[in-house]
Structure formats: structure tokens, C-alpha cells
Amino acid sequence: MSTSAYKVSGMTCSGCVGKVKTEIGKVAGVSSVDIELATGRVTVTSDGLLDEAEIRNVVEEAGYEVVAV
């Protein structure tokens, strides 16, 4: 099991959180996604190592930006 943390900008409400959580949750191997709206911190737990570029892509496709890892 592996855990990765990201900082995502642009999330302003629980709807934003839900959208990002849903999109990241679709990535193969992801077992859970926890998001702190106030800080933009996204913690992803997965079965193995994740492709960071894929996480960035799904976040961007949802309309947000990964600003730090």
C-alpha cells in the first residue's frame, strides 16, 4: 500500500471536492482519496505506486490544478 499527497488549487466548495475525489478515484489502483478543502491537500492511498502524471491529468481534466506534490 502506498500513500501520496498533492496540493490542488481551485477547489472552493464541497462540490469541487466531490468532483476531484471522483476523478482520482477512477485511476487504476486507487483505494481511497481524502481531501481537506481548507488547505487543498489531497491524500491518495493506492495498492502500489501511482503515475503522478496520470493524477495531474485527471485533476486538470476536472478543472483544477496540482500545484505541489
MOJORA-V315919 format. One record per pair of residues at least 12 apart in sequence whose C-alpha atoms are under 8 Angstrom apart, sorted by the first residue. I is the first residue (numbers start at 1). J is the second residue. Records with the same first field share a line. If there is no record, write none. Layout:
I=J, J
This chain:
1=45, 46, 47, 48
2=45, 46, 47, 48, 49
3=43, 44, 45, 46
4=43, 44, 45, 69
5=41, 42, 43, 44, 69
6=41, 42, 43, 66, 67, 68, 69
7=39, 40, 41, 42, 66, 67, 68, 69
8=40, 41, 42, 64, 65, 66, 67, 68
9=40, 64, 65, 66, 67
10=63, 64, 65
11=37, 40, 64
12=37
13=37
14=37
17=35, 37
19=62
20=59, 62
21=33, 34, 35
23=58, 59, 62
24=55, 58, 59
27=54, 55
29=46, 47, 48, 50
30=44, 45, 46, 47
31=44, 45, 46, 47
32=44, 45, 46
33=45
